[in-house]
Amino acid sequence: MPEVIINGPEGRIEGRYHHCKQPNAPIALLLHPHPQHGGTMNNKVVYSLYHAFVRRGFSALRFNFRGVGRSQGSFDRGEGELSDAAAALDWLQGYNPNASSCWIGGFSFGAWIGMQLLMRRPEIDGFIAIAPPANLYDFSFLAPCPSSGLILQGDHDTIVSLDAAQKLVNKLSHQRDIKIDYRIVKGADHFFQSHMDELTAHVDSYIAAHPDRRASGQR
């Protein structure tokens, strides 16, 4: 898990990167929750996402948004954080120019940023959104959503309502050729405390079922 430093729009971006030795390995970028509420790349959910992709043979990168850890800059209400994510993806692609596919994963605020990046970068083949804060942020930009993906939600989440998550899933599921795998983790709160094993199992099984979206034509 070597530390990497990426040149971002506001200066240094601190990250952790695992490089898969297999030729043309797929890549995954993982995004952490809200910087002003304790979110970092070492968040347990993000850490679990990262290692799930590593176990499945991905080259994976997680990083701190501006103003978090050793990343320079200050919180920018999502606009700057989206630029940070784009810079991180550029770096990841630069190291893996022949990657067989490209995925993005995010938790809470990170899921919101990840879905915005998904709209701007057509090379992203799949996504995993954990507790996307559909009752706190506007997701109307997903029109249409360009890729299929997994949405995970805890039914005891007091920050992101189950109703808001369901409405987002319904909206995306009605779009042509898009398949949203929506899984509810019973008893889980927003941070999936005491339910990390279940969350990891869902993520792992979903990645395993879609080993190479680009090659198979599944978007």
N, C-alpha and C positions, 0 to 999 in steps of 0.2 A: 504494500500500500504506500508507494512512494509519494511524498509531498511534491506538488507541482505549483509553480507560480505562473500565472497567465497574465498577459498584458490586456487589461480591460479598459473600458471607456473612461473610468475614473482612476486608473492606475492599477496597482497590483490586485490580482484575484488569487486567493489561496484555495488550493484544491487537493484532493487525493485521487490518485489514478491507478487503476490496475490494467496492465496491458496483457491481453491474451496472446499467447505465442502462436496460435493457429493462424495460418494465412487467411486473409480476407474475413477475419472474425467480425461479427456484428458489433455495433457500438451502442452504448446507452448513457444518457445524461440524466442525473438525478438532482432534484431541486428541493430545498428545505423550506420549512414553514416560516411564518412571519418573523422578520428580523427584530421587530420591536416587542415581540412576545417570547423571546428566548430561543427563536429558531436558529439552528446552525446545521452545518453539514454532518455533525455528529449526532443529530437527533436519532433516536432509536428506530423510528419508522424509516427514515432515509437510509440509515446504516443497513437495515435489513433489506431494503430494496436494492441497494448497491451490491450486497453480497449475493442476493438471489440472482442478479444478472451475471455476476462473476462466476457463480457455480454453473451457469448455463453456457459458459464459453464466450461471454461478451467482454470487450474492452470497455471498462466503465469509469466514469468520472463523476464525482460529487464535489461541490465547491461552496464557499461562503459568499453570499451576496455582499455587495458593497457595505462597508461599515461593520461587518461581522468578522470576528476573529482578526486575522491579519490582512483581510481584504480592505483596500483603501476606499475612501468615499463615505457617503452618508445615505441613509434611507431616502428613497425617492418615490414613494407611493406606488411602486410597481413599474413605472416607466423606465427608470434606470435599471431596475432589477431584470427587466426583460432584455435590456441591452447587455447586461452582464451574462445572461443565459445565452444570448446569441454569440457573444465573444467566446464563451466556454465551448459552445458547439463548434465554432470555427476551429478552435484549438484541437478539439477531439477529432474532427474530420481531417485536420492537417496531419495528425499522427496516424490516421487510418484512412488513407485516400481510397482504398479499395474495399472498404467495409461492405459486407454482403447486405446489411440492413441497418437502419438507424431508429432507435427507440428513445422515448423520453418518459421519465417518471417523476411525479411530484406529490408532495403531501401538503394538504391544506392550501395556504398561500402559494406554495410551490406548485401545486396542481393548477392553480389559476394562471400563474406565469407560464407553466408548461403548455397549457392549452392555447395560450396566445402565441407562443413560439411555434406550435404545431400549425397554426394558420399561416404563418409567415415563411415556413421552411418546408416546401413540398417534399423534400427528401426524407422527412420523418415518416416512417412506415407504421408505427404503432405507439400506443401510449398506455400508461398506467396512472390513473388519478385516484389518490387516496383521500377521502373526505374533502372533495372539491367544495369550496365555500360558496355554494350557489345562492345562499340567502344573504351573503355579505358583499359579494362582488357581482358585477354584470358579466354574464357569460353569453350575451346575445351575439357576440362576434362569431360564434360557432355556427355560421350560416353560409354554406354548409360545413359541417365537420369533415375534414379531408381524410381521416383515418379511423379505423376501428380500434377499439381498446377495451381495457378493463377499468371499471369504477368500483371501488371498495368503500363501504360505509358502515359504521357502527350504529346499531339501533338505540344505543344509550348516549349518543353524541349530543351534548347540550350546547355546542357551538355551531355546528352545521346540522340543520334539521333534516330529518329523514324525508320529510315532505319536499323540501327544496331539492334534495339529491334525486328523488324520484322524478320530479318535474324535469330536471336536466336530462336524466336518462330517457324519459319519454320523448323529449324534444329531439335528442340525437338519434334515437332508435327509429324515428319515422323518416330519416333521411336515406336516400337511395344508396344501396350497396354498403351501408355502414352497419356494423354489428357491434353493439355495446354489451359486453358481458358484465352484468350488474350483480354484485354479491354483497349481501348484508351479513356482517359479523354480529351474531346475537350476543348481547351483553357488553359489547365493546363501547367505550367512551371515545372521545375525539382522539385521544392519544393511544388508544388500543392497549392500555395498561392491562396486564394479565391476559392479553389476547394476541400477543406478538407471534406465537407459534401458529395460530390460525391464519393471521394475516400473511405470514411468510409462506404458508402452505398454499394459499390462494394465488399469491404472486407466482410462486414456483410452478404450479400446475398450469397457469395461464401462459407463461413464457414457454414451457415445454410443449404446449399444444400449438404454438405458433412459432416454430423455430426459425423460419425465414419468410416473412410476409412478402418481401419484394420478389423472391424467387417463385413463390407459389401464386402470386397475383392477388393475394388477399391484402386489401388496404382498408 
